[in-house]
Every structure is written in C-alpha cells, then in structure tokens.
Amino acid sequence: MLPEERDHAYVWDMLQAALELQEMNQGSSFEDFVDDIKLMRATERSLEIMGEAARRLSPEFKEQHNQISWHLMIGQRNIIAHEYGQIDYEMLYQTVREDVPAMIIQFQHILPNEGDL
C-alpha cells in the first residue's frame, strides 16, 4: 500500500469512528451520557481509535491537512489509553457534540471516493 493510500485508510477509519460516535450519542444529554457506562466506554473507544489513526498518519499528510487538530486527537487518545483516571467526561461529551460533526465534514473532504481506497 502506498503511503498516500495508507493515510487515506487511516482517515477512513477516523470517519467511520466519528460517524459511529455521532449515531450512538444522538439525542443523549450529558446526564444520559454519564449514566450509561456502555455509551461512555464506546465513546472512549471510538475517540481512542480516531487518535490512534491520527498518530499513524504520515507527517507530510498531517502538514498537508493542517486545518485539522491532529495533535489534539492524539493527545485525547493518550489520556484515554494511558491516564484513564483523568478522563474529563464533560470534555468527551462536548467533543462528540461540538467537534465530531465538523470532523466528519473535514474527513469527507479529504477522502477520495470510498471505492478508491
């Protein structure tokens, strides 16, 4: 797989995780979110996948698409994976509600047609 194709595959993984995040959190309030341990853990995992995929992108690709805060995604992934006792669930909820919809649009603009991956 060529590096560009690999980068697009990682963005596709991020897009899928973001779409899942949006769907599973749709209509839930913050109180619903923190009262549903399965939803919280699924949200953590999807954000972790996004951060891990962002970490694996080539430096050239990240620079080419520097309008996306790759370092924030990676940092959030690191907290979820390694410092799970310090997870700020209000921030995770805000990320899903406020940032993920914009990320979906950005990922869709970056990707070639899905059949090209």
C-alpha positions as CSV (number, residue, x, y, z in Angstrom):
1,M,0.0,0.0,0.0
2,L,1.4,3.4,-0.9
3,P,1.8,6.0,1.9
4,E,-0.9,8.2,0.5
5,E,-3.3,5.2,0.3
6,R,-2.3,4.3,3.9
7,D,-3.1,7.8,5.1
8,H,-6.5,7.8,3.4
9,A,-7.2,4.4,5.0
10,Y,-6.5,6.0,8.4
11,V,-8.8,8.9,7.6
12,W,-11.4,6.5,6.6
13,D,-11.1,4.7,10.0
14,M,-11.5,8.1,11.7
15,L,-14.5,8.9,9.6
16,Q,-16.2,5.6,10.5
17,A,-15.4,6.1,14.2
18,A,-16.8,9.7,14.0
19,L,-20.0,8.6,12.3
20,E,-20.4,5.9,15.0
21,L,-19.9,8.4,17.7
22,Q,-22.5,10.7,16.2
23,E,-25.0,7.9,15.9
24,M,-24.6,6.4,19.3
25,N,-24.7,9.7,21.1
26,Q,-27.6,11.2,19.1
27,G,-30.3,12.6,21.3
28,S,-28.4,11.9,24.6
29,S,-27.9,14.6,27.2
30,F,-24.8,14.8,29.3
31,E,-26.7,13.2,32.1
32,D,-27.8,10.4,29.8
33,F,-24.1,10.0,28.7
34,V,-22.6,9.7,32.2
35,D,-25.4,7.4,33.4
36,D,-24.8,4.9,30.6
37,I,-21.5,3.2,31.2
38,K,-21.7,1.3,27.8
39,L,-22.1,4.6,26.0
40,M,-19.2,6.2,27.8
41,R,-16.9,3.3,27.1
42,A,-18.0,3.1,23.5
43,T,-17.3,6.8,23.1
44,E,-13.9,6.4,24.7
45,R,-13.0,3.6,22.4
46,S,-14.1,5.4,19.3
47,L,-12.1,8.5,20.2
48,E,-9.2,6.3,21.0
49,I,-9.4,4.8,17.5
50,M,-9.5,8.2,16.0
51,G,-6.5,9.3,17.9
52,E,-4.5,6.2,17.1
53,A,-5.3,6.6,13.4
54,A,-4.3,10.2,13.6
55,R,-1.0,9.2,15.2
56,R,-0.2,6.8,12.4
57,L,-0.7,9.4,9.6
58,S,2.4,10.5,7.8
59,P,3.9,13.8,8.9
60,E,3.5,15.1,5.3
61,F,-0.2,14.2,5.2
62,K,-0.8,16.0,8.6
63,E,1.1,19.1,7.3
64,Q,-0.9,19.0,4.1
65,H,-4.1,19.0,6.1
66,N,-3.1,21.2,9.0
67,Q,-6.6,22.6,9.4
68,I,-7.4,19.6,11.4
69,S,-6.0,19.5,15.0
70,W,-4.3,16.1,14.7
71,H,-2.3,16.8,17.9
72,L,-5.5,17.3,19.9
73,M,-6.9,14.0,18.7
74,I,-3.7,12.2,19.6
75,G,-3.5,13.9,23.0
76,Q,-7.0,12.9,23.8
77,R,-6.2,9.3,22.7
78,N,-3.2,9.3,25.0
79,I,-5.2,10.4,28.0
80,I,-7.9,7.8,27.3
81,A,-5.4,5.0,26.8
82,H,-2.8,5.8,29.5
83,E,-4.3,8.2,32.0
84,Y,-7.9,6.9,32.1
85,G,-8.3,8.1,35.7
86,Q,-8.0,11.6,34.5
87,I,-10.7,11.5,31.7
88,D,-12.9,14.5,31.7
89,Y,-16.2,13.1,30.6
90,E,-17.7,16.6,30.1
91,M,-15.0,17.3,27.6
92,L,-15.5,14.0,25.9
93,Y,-19.2,14.8,25.6
94,Q,-18.5,18.2,24.3
95,T,-16.1,16.8,21.7
96,V,-18.8,14.5,20.4
97,R,-21.4,17.2,20.3
98,E,-19.4,20.1,19.0
99,D,-16.2,18.8,17.3
100,V,-17.2,15.5,15.7
101,P,-19.7,16.9,13.3
102,A,-17.1,19.2,11.9
103,M,-14.5,16.4,11.8
104,I,-16.9,14.3,9.7
105,I,-17.1,17.0,7.1
106,Q,-13.4,17.6,7.1
107,F,-12.7,13.8,6.7
108,Q,-15.2,13.5,3.9
109,H,-13.5,16.4,2.0
110,I,-10.0,14.8,2.4
111,L,-11.1,11.3,1.2
112,P,-11.2,10.3,-2.4
113,N,-14.3,8.3,-3.3
114,E,-14.6,5.4,-0.9
115,G,-14.2,3.0,-3.8
116,D,-10.7,4.4,-4.4
117,L,-9.3,3.2,-1.1
